[in-house]
Structures are given as structure tokens and as C-alpha cells.
Amino acid sequence: MPYPSQMNREEIVKQAWQLIEAEGTENLSLGKLAQVLGVKAPSLYRHVSNKAALLQAVNLHTSQQLVAGLTEAAAQTSGDAQTQIAAIMRSYRAFALAHPHTYVLAFTNNDDALRPDEDVLEQLALPLQELITAVSGPEKSLAALRGAMALVHGFVMLELHGQLRRGGDLWADFETAVQAYLRGWQTNR
């Protein structure tokens, strides 16, 4: 059994993140996490004060991972603002589908104690808003950003919960929705 002082908060959070993805949020307990880490549960309290603090840290980790993925998608995409926005939205959707439990935990709770740091949430929005400004114009960029976030989050949530059952290619449908959305803002300038 590893000596508890050899553990660090980052390791605990990453392991909790993996447990949530494997078994769901409802099955995460500090006891189970301690068992997986090979320590006694009380030793976790040196790093996280309670389960809520652990979940908040997991949500922060999820948000940071999403920001990293979106940043990478933007960096790897050349072309106009619409092309870059579409790449970011595809990356967002791919992340949520690859990490459904932690995505839902991070972006559907309404408990302020579990919310990721506001600075990280802003990192999700600002680069996209800058690109959207090029499409919608500065005076409408906030509305366009909110619409883009609603489109991708809403589509993902319906998909994750099995609500898009009419068949077809969901990737193609998502792409069509994104392109139509962006064209709409371009013509409303």
C-alpha cells in the first residue's frame, strides 16, 4: 500500500475521473477511490476535504481537458472563421461523446459548489467568441456564441441520452446543423 504522502491531489483527481467514466458518478465513493489507489480512505482527506470537493476538482479537470482539446482543434485548423468554428464544435462533441459521465457531471449540475473555476469556463468561451465575431459581427457575437454553445451542448445531451433515434448519420446531421447555424449568422450581419 503506497504511503499516503506519496499521493498527490492530481493523481487522486485523475483516478476519480477514470472511475466516474468507467462506473458513473453515482458509483464513486471515497472508499472505492481509496481502494483503487491502494490507500485507506482517511488518507484522501489530506488532499480533498469531502466528496463534493473531489467532484468539483473532477469538474475542473474535465473542463481543462475540454479546453485543451478545443485549443488543439483550433490550432490544427486553417481557413476562415467558419471552418475553425466548425472544427471546434466537432472537437467539443467528440470530447463529450468520449467522456460522457464526466462531461454530464461538469456541464449539467446546478450546484455552484461543484462548478469548475470561472476562469476555465471563460477559456471555453472566449476563443470561440472571437471567431464567432468574425461571422456574426461584434454587436451580435454574444448571442451567436450562446446559440453555438446551445447547439453543441443540446445535440450532445440528446445524443448521450438516446433521444436522437430516427436513424441517419448523427455526425453528418451535426455537421449540417453547425453549417446551417453559421450560415444563418453570416446572412444576418
TAGIJO-V46302 format. One record per run of one state. SS is the DSSP state (H for helix, E for strand, - for the rest). FROM is the first residue (numbers start at 1). TO is the last residue. Records with the same first field share a line. If there is no record, write none. Layout:
SS=FROM-TO + FROM-TO
//
This chain:
-=1-3 + 7-8 + 24-24 + 28-29 + 38-40 + 47-50 + 76-80 + 99-99 + 109-111 + 115-117 + 137-137 + 161-169 + 188-189
H=4-6 + 9-23 + 25-27 + 30-37 + 41-46 + 51-75 + 81-98 + 100-108 + 112-114 + 118-136 + 138-160 + 170-187
//
